[in-house]
Amino acid sequence: MTSLVALADASRHADLDPGYHIPSKDGVVLSTLDLYIASALPGEYLIGRTRNAAYLANLATAEGVKRRGIGRSLVSAARQLAREHGVDALYVHTLAVNTVARDFYASCGFVVEREESSNTAHYRGKCLDGVEGKGRTVLLRDTQL
C-alpha cells in the first residue's frame, strides 16, 4: 500500500478550520489517497479478471480546499504509480448512492464495471438510513490507465 499526500505551506492555508485539516512538520495535509497494488498468484485472477490490479481507497480532501483539483491530482499521481508497477487495471469502490463520488470519478475517467444488487447488499448486511439496498456498492474501473 502507498499513501499519497497533498501538502501545502501552512501559512497559505491559515484560513482553514483546524478541524478539517492536519498540520504536519512539512505543512498542512490537504488531501490523502491510498493506493493498493496486487499481483495474482499463478492461475488466479484479481478484480475484473486482471492479473495485476490496483485499487484506490480513502480519498479525503479538507473541506476548505475541495473542488480545486487536489483530489484529481492525487488520482492522476496514483494512476502514474500504477503504470510504473505494470498494473493492468485501476479500480475504486463507492456507494451507489454517493453521486458526488461517482461524478468525481467519472470526471477522472472511471466507468461502472459492476454494480452490486440490493440482494447482495442485504446479505452483506449493508443498509443506510434503515433502507435495505441503499448500502449497495459500485465498482468503477479507470479507462485512462
Beta strands, then each sheet from edge to edge (+ up, - down):
strand 1: 2-8
strand 2: 22-24
strand 3: 27-39
strand 4: 52-61
strand 5: 89-95
strand 6: 110-115
strand 7: 127-128
strand 8: 131-132
strand 9: 137-142
sheet 1: 1+ 3- 2+
sheet 2: 1+ 3- 4+ 5+ 9- 6+
sheet 3: 7+ 8-
end
